[in-house]
Amino acid sequence: MKTIEIKKQAVRKYKDGYPRLNTHDFVEYYSGDDGEFIQLVCEKQFIAYAYLAKQRNNDGWIISLKEQSIPEKELFRKFFTMAQIRRKAFYYLENTSAFRFFNGSGDGLGGITIDYYAGYYVFTFDNKGIYYHRNTLYQAFNEAVPDALGIYERLQFNVQKAALKGQHVSGQKAPVKLEVLQAGLKLKVDLNDGFFDSSLDKRNLLEFLLNGAADEKIVLNLFSNDGILSGAAMKGGAFKTVNVDLSSKAMKQAQENLLLNGVDPSKQELRVIDIMSYLDYAQKHHIKFDMVIIDPPVFVRSKKNSFLLTKDYPELISAALKTVKKGGTLVLTANSASLSLKKLKEQVIEIFAEADRQFELRDTLTLTADFVTNKKEHADQGFKGLVVAAK
């Protein structure tokens, strides 16, 4: 294992638990190979083990701060065992059968997440470096969780063959349409074709809607995706939902999920259309809503427009605000470390000021307990949301 001398000023950062590796902290330049395990030292004193991998804003991840905890199968087994212990209660929930089992650096190993779907586990690899160690990781996981029905994997980095982006690895294959529960809502997910966004990180928002936040309201759901938020709104007493998404595949999934939860999709509006185009249409026809939910992706492209969360969200919120009745509710979510909760609040203040409207912040939505985070990352990662009363 290569030993790397790091600068004195970087020692405290890593010893305090910061998980992201930065090669600028090396005394001498070293690029190494993706997946290479390295040992960080300063003046011959052990600091940490890490692995190299290019991933967005970092060059790898810290694995262990203990010299005896060498990065090998036994250490990974301990990571997975501790992850299962932390989430023991989730296995016994009557209203939830899908959750985050392992959340990257929050559980000790950045670059990988594992989700649980009614007995099946899906590994998501965020970089090539950790993917090169997949066989060791699978062996460690099988020792820690011997009762897994089956294992799937999906890749978040570029590969030459699209078929490799998501595939079955071992154990049983899941049914073509596997039924799971989220906060009591039923969803059909297909692990075999990679279409399994089951709103794991939105459980708090689902419960907010189920508990009557949309009672007797007409709800506009932008980027409606699999329709589960609309299902929650209807089960929570909403009068009607209008679902808008760019994807016809997602809209078909939304129809299935609404029906699965006892909601007649024929009595809802389901529109496959560019989001801004629909908002223009609504404004021209003076259509107003009691509640508007915006749950956008980080990036999406349509024939007419492209949407980048960090750049275009304020414009989208401004357009959506024009369709919100006085006294109505605006629910805004973001799922990116690049847009913090603080920044989202600042955007809301500016947008309402420009529109010459008052607002009241009614609630803040955050991740649920299965999404364990590393507090030393200093990044507002993952799902966050605001519930805003528009006056």
C-alpha positions in Angstrom: 0.0 0.0 0.0 1.4 3.4 -1.0 2.2 5.8 1.9 1.4 9.4 1.2 2.8 12.3 3.3 0.2 15.0 3.8 0.6 18.6 4.9 0.4 19.5 8.6 -2.5 21.9 8.0 -4.6 19.0 6.6 -4.1 16.7 9.6 -6.8 18.1 11.9 -9.4 18.1 9.1 -9.1 14.3 8.5 -8.6 13.4 12.2 -11.9 15.3 13.0 -13.7 13.0 10.6 -13.9 14.9 7.3 -14.4 12.0 4.8 -13.5 13.6 1.4 -9.9 13.1 0.2 -8.2 16.0 -1.6 -4.9 15.4 -3.4 -3.9 19.1 -2.8 -3.3 18.0 0.8 -0.4 15.8 -0.4 3.1 17.1 0.2 4.2 15.7 -3.2 1.9 15.2 -6.2 0.5 11.7 -6.6 -2.4 10.8 -8.9 -2.4 7.0 -8.5 -5.0 4.7 -9.9 -8.8 4.6 -9.4 -9.5 2.4 -6.4 -6.0 2.3 -5.1 -5.8 2.1 -1.3 -3.3 4.5 0.3 -2.0 5.3 3.8 -1.9 8.9 4.9 0.9 10.0 7.3 2.3 13.2 8.6 5.9 13.2 10.0 5.8 9.4 10.1 2.6 9.4 12.2 -0.4 7.4 10.8 -3.4 9.6 10.0 -5.8 7.5 7.9 -6.4 4.9 5.2 -8.2 6.1 2.0 -8.9 5.1 -1.5 -8.4 7.2 -4.7 -11.3 8.0 -7.0 -12.3 11.0 -9.0 -15.8 12.0 -8.0 -17.1 15.5 -8.5 -15.4 17.7 -5.9 -13.1 15.2 -4.3 -10.3 12.8 -5.2 -11.3 9.8 -3.1 -12.6 8.9 0.4 -11.2 8.3 3.8 -11.9 4.7 4.9 -10.5 4.5 8.5 -8.7 6.6 11.1 -7.4 3.5 13.0 -4.1 2.0 11.8 -5.3 -1.5 12.8 -8.5 -1.2 10.6 -6.9 -2.1 7.3 -9.2 -1.7 4.2 -10.1 -5.3 3.5 -13.1 -7.6 3.7 -13.3 -7.7 7.5 -13.5 -3.9 7.8 -16.3 -3.7 5.2 -18.2 -6.5 6.9 -18.1 -4.4 10.1 -19.4 -1.3 8.2 -22.4 -3.4 6.9 -23.1 -5.0 10.2 -23.2 -1.6 12.0 -25.4 -0.2 9.2 -27.9 -3.0 9.8 -27.8 -2.5 13.6 -28.5 1.2 13.1 -31.6 0.5 11.0 -32.9 -2.5 12.9 -36.2 -0.8 13.6 -36.9 -0.2 9.9 -37.1 -3.9 9.3 -40.1 -4.1 11.7 -42.1 -1.1 10.4 -45.5 -2.2 9.2 -45.9 0.7 6.8 -42.5 0.8 5.2 -40.6 -2.0 3.3 -38.1 0.2 1.4 -35.3 2.3 3.0 -31.7 3.4 2.8 -29.6 0.6 4.3 -26.1 2.2 3.8 -25.6 5.9 3.2 -22.0 6.4 2.0 -19.7 8.4 4.3 -22.5 8.6 6.9 -21.9 4.8 7.4 -18.2 5.0 7.0 -17.5 4.4 3.3 -18.1 7.2 0.8 -18.9 6.5 -2.8 -21.5 3.8 -2.3 -25.1 3.6 -1.1 -27.3 0.5 -0.6 -31.1 0.6 -0.6 -33.4 -2.1 0.7 -36.5 -3.2 -1.2 -38.6 -5.8 0.6 -35.7 -8.2 1.0 -33.6 -7.2 -2.0 -30.6 -4.9 -1.8 -29.4 -2.4 -4.5 -25.8 -1.2 -4.4 -25.2 2.1 -6.1 -21.6 2.9 -7.0 -20.8 6.6 -7.4 -17.3 6.2 -8.7 -15.0 3.7 -10.5 -12.6 3.4 -7.6 -15.0 1.8 -5.2 -16.5 -0.3 -8.0 -13.2 -2.0 -8.6 -13.6 -3.5 -5.1 -17.1 -4.7 -5.6 -16.3 -8.4 -5.3 -14.8 -7.9 -1.8 -17.7 -5.7 -0.9 -20.2 -8.3 -2.0 -18.4 -11.0 0.0 -18.4 -8.8 3.1 -22.0 -7.9 2.6 -23.1 -11.6 2.3 -21.3 -12.4 5.6 -23.0 -9.4 7.3 -26.5 -9.9 5.8 -26.8 -13.6 4.9 -30.6 -13.5 4.5 -30.7 -11.1 1.6 -33.0 -12.4 -1.1 -31.0 -10.9 -3.9 -28.5 -8.2 -4.8 -28.6 -5.6 -7.6 -26.1 -2.9 -8.6 -26.3 0.3 -10.6 -23.6 2.7 -11.6 -23.6 6.4 -11.4 -20.5 6.9 -13.5 -20.1 6.6 -17.3 -19.7 3.1 -18.8 -19.5 2.1 -22.4 -22.4 -0.4 -22.3 -25.7 1.0 -21.1 -26.7 -2.5 -19.9 -24.0 -2.3 -17.3 -25.6 0.8 -15.6 -27.9 -1.5 -13.6 -28.0 -5.3 -13.3 -28.7 -8.3 -11.1 -25.7 -9.6 -9.3 -26.6 -12.5 -7.1 -29.4 -14.4 -5.3 -33.0 -14.4 -6.5 -34.3 -12.0 -9.1 -37.0 -9.7 -7.9 -40.5 -10.0 -9.5 -40.9 -7.8 -12.5 -43.1 -5.5 -10.5 -42.1 -5.7 -6.8 -44.5 -4.1 -4.4 -43.1 -2.0 -1.6 -44.5 0.3 1.0 -43.5 3.8 1.8 -45.2 5.5 4.8 -48.1 3.1 4.1 -48.3 3.9 0.4 -47.9 1.1 -2.1 -45.5 1.3 -5.0 -44.5 -1.0 -7.8 -40.8 -1.0 -8.5 -38.9 -2.8 -11.2 -35.4 -3.6 -10.1 -34.7 -5.5 -13.3 -34.9 -2.5 -15.6 -33.5 0.1 -13.2 -36.8 2.0 -12.8 -37.0 2.0 -9.0 -37.0 5.5 -7.7 -39.4 4.9 -4.8 -39.0 8.2 -3.0 -36.9 6.7 -0.2 -35.7 10.2 0.8 -39.1 11.8 0.7 -40.8 9.8 3.5 -41.2 13.0 5.6 -42.9 14.8 2.7 -45.2 11.8 2.1 -46.2 11.7 5.8 -46.8 15.5 5.7 -49.3 15.0 2.8 -50.9 11.9 4.2 -51.6 13.8 7.4 -54.0 16.2 5.7 -51.8 19.1 4.5 -53.6 18.9 1.1 -57.1 18.2 2.6 -59.8 19.4 0.2 -57.2 21.1 -2.0 -56.5 21.1 -5.7 -52.9 20.2 -6.0 -50.4 20.8 -8.9 -47.6 18.3 -8.8 -44.6 19.4 -11.0 -42.1 16.8 -11.9 -44.6 14.3 -10.7 -42.4 11.3 -11.6 -43.9 8.1 -10.2 -47.0 9.9 -8.8 -46.4 8.9 -5.2 -46.7 12.5 -3.9 -50.0 12.8 -5.6 -51.1 9.5 -4.2 -50.2 10.8 -0.7 -52.1 14.0 -1.3 -55.2 12.1 -2.4 -55.0 9.7 0.5 -54.6 12.7 2.8 -57.9 14.2 1.5 -57.0 16.3 -1.5 -59.9 17.1 -3.9 -57.8 16.5 -7.1 -54.3 16.5 -8.4 -52.8 17.7 -11.6 -49.6 15.8 -12.5 -47.0 17.3 -14.9 -43.9 15.5 -16.0 -41.7 15.2 -19.1 -41.5 11.4 -19.1 -44.3 9.3 -20.5 -42.7 6.3 -18.8 -42.9 8.0 -15.4 -46.5 9.0 -16.1 -47.4 5.4 -16.8 -45.8 4.5 -13.5 -47.8 7.2 -11.8 -51.1 5.8 -13.2 -50.2 2.3 -11.8 -49.2 3.7 -8.4 -52.3 5.8 -8.1 -54.5 2.8 -8.9 -52.5 0.6 -6.5 -53.4 3.0 -3.7 -57.1 3.2 -4.5 -57.0 6.5 -6.4 -58.7 6.5 -9.8 -56.2 8.0 -12.2 -59.0 8.9 -14.7 -60.2 11.5 -12.1 -56.7 13.1 -11.9 -55.0 15.1 -14.6 -51.9 13.5 -16.0 -50.0 15.6 -18.5 -46.8 14.7 -20.3 -45.5 18.2 -21.1 -42.6 20.6 -20.5 -43.0 22.1 -17.0 -42.6 25.8 -18.0 -44.9 25.3 -21.0 -47.6 24.0 -18.6 -47.1 26.9 -16.3 -47.4 29.4 -19.2 -50.6 27.6 -20.2 -52.0 27.8 -16.6 -51.2 31.5 -16.3 -52.8 32.4 -19.7 -55.9 30.5 -18.7 -56.0 31.9 -15.2 -55.7 28.5 -13.6 -54.9 28.7 -9.9 -54.1 26.0 -7.3 -54.5 25.6 -3.6 -51.1 23.8 -3.4 -48.2 23.5 -5.8 -45.5 20.9 -5.2 -42.2 21.3 -7.0 -40.0 18.2 -6.6 -37.4 18.8 -9.4 -34.4 16.6 -10.5 -30.9 18.1 -10.5 -30.9 18.2 -14.3 -33.4 17.4 -17.0 -33.6 18.2 -20.7 -36.7 18.4 -22.9 -37.2 19.3 -26.6 -37.9 22.9 -25.7 -35.9 23.5 -22.5 -33.3 22.2 -20.1 -33.5 22.6 -16.4 -30.5 22.8 -14.0 -31.5 23.0 -10.4 -28.7 25.4 -9.3 -29.4 27.8 -12.2 -33.0 27.6 -13.1 -34.9 26.9 -9.9 -35.6 30.5 -9.0 -37.3 31.1 -12.5 -39.3 28.0 -12.1 -40.5 28.9 -8.6 -41.4 32.4 -9.8 -43.5 31.0 -12.6 -45.2 28.5 -10.3 -46.0 31.2 -7.7 -48.2 32.9 -10.2 -50.5 29.8 -10.2 -50.8 29.7 -6.4 -54.0 31.1 -4.9 -53.8 33.7 -2.1 -53.5 31.7 1.1 -52.3 28.7 -0.9 -49.3 26.5 -0.2 -46.0 26.1 -2.1 -44.0 23.0 -1.4 -40.4 23.3 -2.6 -37.8 20.5 -2.5 -34.2 20.1 -3.5 -31.9 17.0 -3.6 -28.5 18.4 -4.2 -25.5 19.4 -2.1 -25.1 22.3 -4.4 -28.3 23.9 -3.2 -28.4 24.2 0.6 -31.5 24.8 2.7 -30.2 28.2 3.6 -29.8 29.1 -0.1 -33.3 27.8 -0.9 -34.7 30.0 1.8 -32.9 33.0 0.4 -34.3 32.3 -3.0 -37.8 32.2 -1.6 -37.3 35.6 0.1 -36.1 37.2 -3.2 -38.9 35.6 -5.3 -41.7 36.7 -3.0 -40.2 40.2 -2.8 -40.0 40.5 -6.6 -43.6 39.3 -6.8 -44.7 41.8 -4.2 -46.3 39.0 -2.1 -45.9 38.0 1.5 -45.2 34.5 2.8 -44.9 32.5 5.9 -42.5 29.6 6.3 -44.8 26.8 7.7 -42.4 23.8 7.8 -39.0 22.5 7.0 -38.6 19.0 5.6 -35.4 16.9 6.1 -34.1 13.4 5.6 -35.3 10.5 7.7 -33.2 8.6 10.2 -32.1 5.9 7.7 -30.2 8.5 5.7 -27.3 8.7 8.2 -25.0 11.6 7.4 -21.4 12.6 8.3 -21.7 15.9 10.1 -18.1 16.8 9.3 -18.7 17.1 5.6 -19.9 20.7 5.9 -22.3 20.1 3.0 -26.1 20.3 3.0 -26.5 16.9 1.3 -29.5 15.1 0.2 -33.2 15.9 0.3 -34.5 19.1 1.9 -37.8 20.9 1.5 -39.8 24.0 2.5 -43.5 24.4 3.0 -44.4 28.0 2.3 -47.8 29.7 2.8 -48.3 32.3 0.0 -50.3 35.4 1.1 
